[in-house]
Amino acid sequence: PLLPFVIALGTAVLLEPAVRWGSRRLGLRRGFVAVVLTTVLLGLLLAVLGWGTIRLWREAAGWLEELPRALEALPALMERAEERYEGFLRSCPREVRSWLEGALAQLSEEGISLAGELSGKALGWASSAAAGVPQLLLFLFTTVLAAYLTTMTYPEITAFLRRQTPKRWQHALHEIAACFRSTFWKWLKAESFLCFVTFVMLLLGFWYMKLEYALLAAVLVALVDALPVLGAGTVLVPWGLYHILLDSVPMGVALLALYAMILLVRSLLEPRVMAAQAGLPPLTALLAMYVGFSFFGVGGMLLLPVLLL
C-alpha cells in the first residue's frame, strides 16, 4: 500500500542534489525547481516507456495476427517431429527404445494437463489484469502526485523525521542510511548492467537470425533471465531443440549458441561486476551469491552480498 510513497521518496532523494543546486545557483524558488525537475524526469520516463510500449504492442499485435496460421501448421509440424523421433527410436537399442517410449507417453500426458492448466490460468490472468486497470491508474496518479509533493517538501520531511529520532541515535542512523544507500546503488548498477548486457545480446542475436519480432522476444527472454531460478535457458533451450526437431537445424543451433554465449558472458561478468561496484573481491562476491541462493533462494542471492558489505 505504501509503494507509491516509497517511490516518491526515492525520487526526491535522487533529485535533491539537483534541486538544491538549482535553487542556490539560479536563485529560483525551491518549489519551482522541484516541479520542473520532477516533470523532466517523469517526462523522460514516460517517453521511454511510451515508445517501448507502442513498439511492443505493435509486435505483439503482429504476432497475434500470425498465431492462427501458426496453429494451423502445428499438426503438420508435430507429424514431422514424430516421424523424426520414431526414426531416432528405430536406431536405438531395445532397452533404450522402451524407456524413451515410456518417457514420451508420460511427457505427452503431462503436456496435455499442463496446457489445460496454463489456459485456465491465462484466462484468470487476463480477467485479473482487466479488473486491475482502475487500481493501476489510481496507483500511477498517487505515485506522480506524491513524487511532486515529496520533492517540493523534502527538507521539511527529513526535518520531521529527524525530530522524531533521539539525538543519540541520529549520527548512527545517518551513517547506516548513507552506507545502505551507497551499497544499494552499487548493487542496483551492477544488476542493471548485467540485465542490459543480456538484453543487448539477445536483441543482436535475434536480429542476426532475422526474427520478425526481435524486440518483443528479446524483452520477454530478458525478463525471464532476470529471474535467477529460471534464466534465459528456460526459453532458448526448448526453442532451439524445437527447431532442430523440425528440420530447421541452423535456427536451432543459433538459438543454443546464443544461450551458450549469454551463459558464458554472465558467468564471467557477474562476479567481476558485482566486485567492482560493491568493492568485494570476485571470489568473495561469487561465494556470497552462491551461499545466499543455496540457503535463502533468489532473495538471498541478491541480499547476501549487500549484507556482507
C-alpha positions in Angstrom: 0.0 0.0 0.0 2.9 2.4 0.7 4.8 1.7 -2.5 3.7 5.0 -4.2 5.2 6.9 -1.3 8.3 4.9 -1.2 8.8 5.6 -5.0 8.1 9.2 -4.3 10.7 9.3 -1.5 13.3 7.7 -3.7 12.6 10.2 -6.5 13.0 13.0 -4.0 16.3 11.6 -2.8 17.5 11.2 -6.4 16.6 14.8 -7.4 17.6 16.6 -4.1 21.2 17.5 -5.2 19.9 19.0 -8.5 17.1 20.8 -6.7 19.4 22.3 -4.1 21.9 23.3 -6.8 19.2 25.0 -8.9 17.7 26.9 -6.1 21.1 28.2 -4.8 22.9 28.9 -8.1 20.0 30.2 -10.1 18.2 32.0 -7.3 14.9 30.3 -8.0 12.3 29.1 -5.5 12.8 25.6 -4.4 9.2 24.6 -5.2 9.6 25.8 -8.8 12.9 24.0 -9.3 11.5 20.8 -7.8 8.4 20.9 -10.0 10.5 21.5 -13.2 13.0 18.7 -12.5 10.3 16.2 -11.4 8.4 17.0 -14.6 11.5 16.5 -16.7 12.3 13.2 -15.0 8.7 11.9 -15.3 8.6 13.1 -18.9 11.7 11.2 -19.9 10.4 8.0 -18.2 7.1 8.4 -19.9 8.7 8.9 -23.3 10.9 5.8 -22.9 8.1 3.7 -21.5 5.6 5.0 -24.2 8.0 4.3 -27.0 8.7 0.8 -25.7 5.1 0.1 -25.0 4.0 1.2 -28.5 6.7 -0.9 -30.2 6.0 -3.9 -28.1 2.3 -3.5 -28.7 2.8 -3.4 -32.5 5.0 -6.5 -32.4 2.6 -8.3 -30.1 -0.4 -7.4 -32.4 1.5 -8.7 -35.4 2.4 -11.9 -33.6 -1.2 -12.4 -32.6 -2.3 -11.9 -36.2 0.1 -14.7 -37.4 -0.8 -17.0 -34.5 -3.9 -18.6 -36.3 -1.7 -19.5 -39.3 1.0 -21.0 -36.9 -1.7 -23.1 -35.2 -3.0 -24.4 -38.5 0.5 -25.6 -39.4 1.1 -27.1 -35.9 -0.4 -30.6 -36.8 1.9 -30.9 -39.8 4.9 -29.8 -37.7 4.0 -32.3 -35.0 3.8 -35.1 -37.5 7.3 -34.2 -38.9 8.6 -34.2 -35.3 7.0 -37.5 -34.6 8.5 -39.0 -37.7 12.0 -37.8 -36.8 11.5 -39.1 -33.3 10.4 -42.5 -34.5 13.3 -42.7 -36.8 15.6 -42.0 -33.9 13.9 -44.7 -31.8 14.4 -47.3 -34.5 18.1 -46.7 -34.4 18.3 -47.1 -30.6 18.8 -50.4 -28.7 15.7 -52.2 -27.5 16.1 -51.2 -23.8 16.7 -47.5 -24.6 13.8 -47.6 -27.0 11.3 -48.9 -24.4 12.5 -46.3 -21.9 12.2 -43.5 -24.4 8.7 -44.6 -25.4 7.5 -44.6 -21.8 9.1 -41.2 -21.2 7.4 -39.8 -24.3 4.0 -41.1 -23.2 4.4 -39.6 -19.8 5.6 -36.4 -21.2 2.6 -36.2 -23.5 0.1 -36.8 -20.7 1.8 -34.1 -18.6 1.9 -31.7 -21.5 -1.8 -32.1 -22.1 -2.6 -31.4 -18.4 -0.1 -28.6 -18.3 -1.7 -27.0 -21.4 -5.1 -27.1 -19.7 -3.8 -25.6 -16.5 -2.0 -22.8 -18.4 -5.1 -22.0 -20.5 -7.2 -21.7 -17.3 -4.5 -19.6 -15.6 -4.2 -17.4 -18.7 -7.9 -16.6 -18.6 -7.7 -15.8 -14.9 -4.7 -13.6 -15.5 -6.5 -11.8 -18.3 -9.6 -11.1 -16.2 -7.4 -10.0 -13.2 -5.5 -7.6 -15.5 -8.7 -6.1 -16.8 -10.1 -5.8 -13.3 -6.9 -4.2 -12.1 -6.8 -1.3 -14.6 -8.6 1.2 -12.3 -6.3 0.2 -9.5 -3.3 0.7 -11.7 -4.5 4.1 -12.8 -5.0 5.1 -9.1 -1.5 3.8 -8.3 0.1 5.8 -11.1 -1.8 9.0 -10.2 -0.9 8.6 -6.5 2.7 8.0 -7.3 3.0 11.0 -9.6 1.3 13.3 -7.1 3.3 12.0 -4.2 6.6 12.5 -6.2 5.8 16.2 -6.8 4.8 16.8 -3.2 7.7 14.9 -1.7 10.3 16.6 -3.9 8.9 20.0 -3.1 8.8 19.4 0.7 11.8 17.1 1.1 13.7 19.3 3.7 10.5 19.5 5.8 10.0 15.7 5.7 13.6 15.0 6.7 13.5 17.6 9.5 10.2 16.0 10.8 11.8 12.5 10.8 14.9 13.9 12.5 12.8 15.4 15.3 11.2 12.0 15.9 14.6 10.3 16.5 16.5 10.6 19.7 19.7 12.7 19.3 22.0 9.9 20.4 20.7 7.7 17.5 20.8 10.4 14.8 24.5 10.1 13.9 24.4 6.3 13.9 21.3 6.2 11.8 22.8 8.8 9.4 25.8 6.6 8.9 23.7 3.4 8.4 21.5 5.2 5.9 24.5 6.5 3.9 26.1 3.1 3.9 22.9 1.4 2.8 22.2 4.0 0.1 25.7 3.7 -1.3 25.6 -0.1 -1.2 22.2 -0.4 -2.7 23.0 1.9 -5.6 26.2 0.0 -6.3 24.3 -3.3 -6.3 21.5 -1.8 -8.5 24.0 -0.5 -11.0 25.6 -3.9 -11.2 22.4 -5.8 -11.7 21.1 -3.2 -14.3 24.3 -3.5 -16.2 24.1 -7.3 -16.4 20.4 -7.2 -17.4 21.3 -4.6 -20.1 24.1 -6.8 -21.5 21.8 -9.8 -21.6 19.1 -7.8 -23.4 21.6 -6.4 -26.0 23.0 -9.8 -26.7 19.5 -11.2 -27.2 18.4 -8.4 -29.4 21.5 -8.6 -31.6 21.2 -12.3 -31.8 17.6 -12.2 -32.8 18.3 -9.5 -35.4 21.1 -11.6 -36.8 18.6 -14.6 -37.0 16.2 -12.2 -38.8 13.4 -12.8 -36.3 10.4 -10.6 -37.2 9.6 -9.8 -33.6 13.1 -9.4 -32.3 12.4 -6.7 -29.8 9.4 -8.4 -28.3 11.3 -11.7 -28.0 14.4 -10.0 -26.5 12.3 -8.2 -23.9 10.4 -11.4 -22.9 13.6 -13.6 -22.7 15.5 -10.9 -20.8 12.6 -10.7 -18.2 12.8 -14.4 -17.7 16.6 -14.2 -17.5 16.3 -11.6 -14.7 14.9 -14.4 -12.5 17.9 -16.5 -11.3 15.8 -19.6 -10.8 14.7 -19.7 -14.5 17.2 -17.9 -16.7 17.3 -17.5 -20.5 17.9 -21.2 -21.0 14.3 -21.8 -19.9 13.2 -20.3 -23.2 16.2 -20.6 -25.5 17.0 -24.3 -25.0 13.4 -25.7 -25.7 13.1 -23.2 -28.5 16.4 -24.4 -30.1 15.5 -28.1 -29.7 12.1 -27.5 -31.2 13.7 -26.0 -34.4 16.2 -28.8 -34.5 13.5 -31.5 -34.4 11.6 -29.7 -37.2 14.4 -29.7 -39.7 15.3 -26.1 -39.0 18.7 -27.1 -37.7 20.6 -23.7 -38.4 18.0 -21.8 -36.4 18.1 -24.3 -33.5 21.8 -24.3 -33.4 21.9 -20.5 -33.5 19.5 -20.3 -30.5 21.5 -22.8 -28.5 24.7 -20.9 -29.4 23.2 -17.7 -28.3 22.3 -19.2 -24.9 25.8 -20.6 -24.5 27.2 -17.1 -25.2 24.9 -15.4 -22.7 25.7 -18.1 -20.1 29.4 -17.6 -20.7 29.3 -13.8 -20.6 27.2 -13.7 -17.4 29.4 -16.2 -15.7 32.4 -14.1 -16.5 30.9 -10.7 -15.8 28.7 -11.3 -12.8 31.3 -11.8 -10.1 33.6 -9.1 -11.6 30.9 -6.5 -12.0 29.5 -7.2 -8.5 33.0 -7.0 -7.1 33.9 -3.8 -9.0 30.7 -2.0 -8.0 30.4 -3.3 -4.4 34.2 -3.3 -3.6 34.3 -7.1 -2.9 36.9 -9.4 -4.3 35.4 -11.5 -7.2 35.7 -14.8 -5.2 34.0 -13.2 -2.2 31.2 -11.9 -4.3 30.7 -15.2 -6.0 30.8 -17.0 -2.7 28.2 -14.7 -1.2 25.9 -15.0 -4.2 26.1 -18.8 -4.2 25.7 -19.2 -0.5 22.8 -16.8 -0.4 21.0 -18.6 -3.3 21.6 -22.0 -1.7 20.2 -21.2 1.7 17.6 -18.4 1.0 16.8 -18.7 -2.7 16.6 -15.7 -5.0 16.3 -13.1 -2.2 19.4 -14.5 -0.5 21.4 -14.3 -3.8 20.5 -10.6 -4.1 20.7 -9.6 -0.4 23.7 -11.5 1.0 26.3 -9.5 -0.9 24.7 -6.3 0.3 24.6 -7.6 3.9 28.2 -8.7 3.6 29.3 -5.2 2.8 
